[in-house]
């Protein structure tokens, strides 16, 4: 297992070496090796002024909404799946030279791992582990949400903003906490290469700076609970509508049978079959005969 002393073997800045250290512990060193290599070279994206919309659309196809770091990983993996072709890079507005340089850096770091006899393990599709690994190296560059796209550094209180081309804008909501690679100053302090993180990761990986209440739940758990409640409510409403429809059908059938019964009672003229007709007595005629005989 890699230890802190082994970090000096890598010609990297301390945060990047820390990512490799934690990646080995969390069994995702194959993925973080690519991310570290991509962070060690200039940005591989380019945006021509005359084709800005086309380049933005091509970049969005490669976005991983939770993280700019994971977006870099996805770019490299897609390039690898397309046999490291230059025409694929041109179609997606990527710098071929930058990607080739990242590939060289990755090869050099891989040689160092082999010398240290560190196996190259992968986490597969579970990239949440990779986000946690990134958080372990950048918890000092963590920020919490203050407004729409506006954050403040959790330690210094310095205001910072998501970069306009950040993949996190495609998440559908603004994450409460992020970590970032570095700040770049333009018209504002923009976070370059940001990743959404869970607050309890910060408390776990940087307990000397952060703590969370026991009652707090993670953002993903909260959203999962909301989704379950919404699904249960929809199922309940659907059952209620179904019960109302069944009750309406039963009422209609009951009314129909009632009307049919009433029609049978008054439909035939005359008497019903089996009814005995009683002829009334002729009281008036009998009375007349008695009067005549008395005379």
C-alpha positions, 0 to 999 in steps of 0.5 A, spaced: 500 500 500 502 506 498 504 511 504 505 518 505 513 517 504 511 514 497 508 521 494 515 524 493 516 519 488 511 522 483 513 529 480 507 532 482 504 538 486 502 535 493 494 535 491 495 531 485 500 526 489 495 526 494 489 524 489 494 518 487 495 516 494 487 516 496 486 513 489 490 507 491 486 506 498 479 506 495 481 502 489 480 507 483 487 509 481 486 507 474 481 513 474 485 518 478 491 516 474 488 519 468 485 525 471 492 527 474 495 526 467 490 531 464 490 536 470 498 536 469 497 539 461 494 545 459 486 545 457 485 540 452 479 544 450 479 550 444 473 554 442 474 558 436 471 565 436 467 564 429 465 557 431 463 558 439 456 555 438 459 549 435 465 548 440 460 549 446 455 543 443 461 538 442 463 539 449 457 538 452 456 531 449 462 530 453 460 533 460 459 529 466 455 533 470 457 532 477 464 534 475 469 537 471 474 532 473 470 526 471 469 530 464 476 530 463 476 522 465 471 521 460 474 525 454 481 521 455 477 515 455 473 517 449 479 518 445 482 512 447 476 508 445 477 512 438 484 509 438 487 516 439 485 519 433 486 526 431 480 527 427 476 525 432 479 530 436 478 535 431 471 533 430 470 535 438 474 541 438 480 538 442 487 539 442 491 533 439 497 535 442 494 536 449 491 529 449 498 526 447 502 530 452 497 527 457 498 520 455 505 521 455 505 523 463 500 518 464 505 513 461 511 516 466 506 515 472 504 508 470 512 506 470 513 509 477 507 505 480 510 499 477 516 500 480 513 501 487 509 495 485 502 498 486 497 494 482 493 498 477 485 497 480 479 500 477 472 502 480 469 501 474 462 505 473 462 507 480 465 514 479 462 517 486 468 513 489 473 518 484 469 524 487 471 522 494 478 521 492 478 528 489 475 531 495 480 528 499 486 532 496 482 538 495 478 539 501 482 546 503 479 548 496 472 547 498 466 552 497 459 552 499 453 555 495 451 562 497 447 564 491 446 562 483 453 560 481 456 563 487 460 560 492 464 562 498 470 558 500 469 554 506 475 556 510 477 563 508 470 566 506 473 568 499 467 569 494 468 564 488 464 562 482 463 557 477 466 557 471 461 559 465 463 553 461 463 548 467 460 541 467 456 543 473 451 547 470 448 541 466 447 538 473 440 541 473 441 544 480 447 547 483 450 543 488 451 545 495 458 544 496 464 543 491 471 542 491 476 546 485 483 545 482 484 552 483 482 559 482 483 564 476 481 571 476 478 574 470 472 579 471 471 574 477 474 569 481 472 563 477 473 556 480 477 552 475 475 544 474 470 544 480 467 537 482 460 537 487 462 533 493 458 531 499 458 535 506 460 529 510 466 527 505 469 534 508 468 532 515 471 525 514 477 527 510 478 534 513 476 533 521 480 538 523 476 543 519 469 541 518 464 537 522 457 536 520 451 534 525 448 527 526 441 529 523 444 531 516 443 527 510 447 527 504 444 531 498 443 524 494 439 521 500 435 527 500 433 527 493 432 519 493 427 520 499 424 526 495 423 521 489 420 516 493 415 520 496 413 523 490 412 516 487 408 514 493 404 520 492 403 518 485 401 511 486 396 513 491 393 518 487 392 513 481 389 508 486 384 513 488 382 515 481 382 507 479 377 507 486 373 513 483 372 510 476 370 503 479 365 506 484 362 510 478 361 504 474 358 500 480 353 506 481 351 506 473 350 499 473 345 499 479 341 505 476 341 501 470 338 495 473 333 500 477 331 503 471 330 496 467 326 493 473 321 499 473 320 499 465 318 491 466 313 493 471 309 498 467 311 496 460 305 491 459 298 493 458 292 490 462 293 485 468 299 481 469 299 474 468 296 470 474 291 476 477 284 475 479 279 480 477 273 481 482 267 483 479 263 489 483 256 487 485 250 491 482 248 494 489 244 499 485 240 494 481 238 490 487 235 496 490 231 498 484 228 491 484 226 491 492 222 498 491 218 495 485 216 489 488 213 493 494 209 497 490 
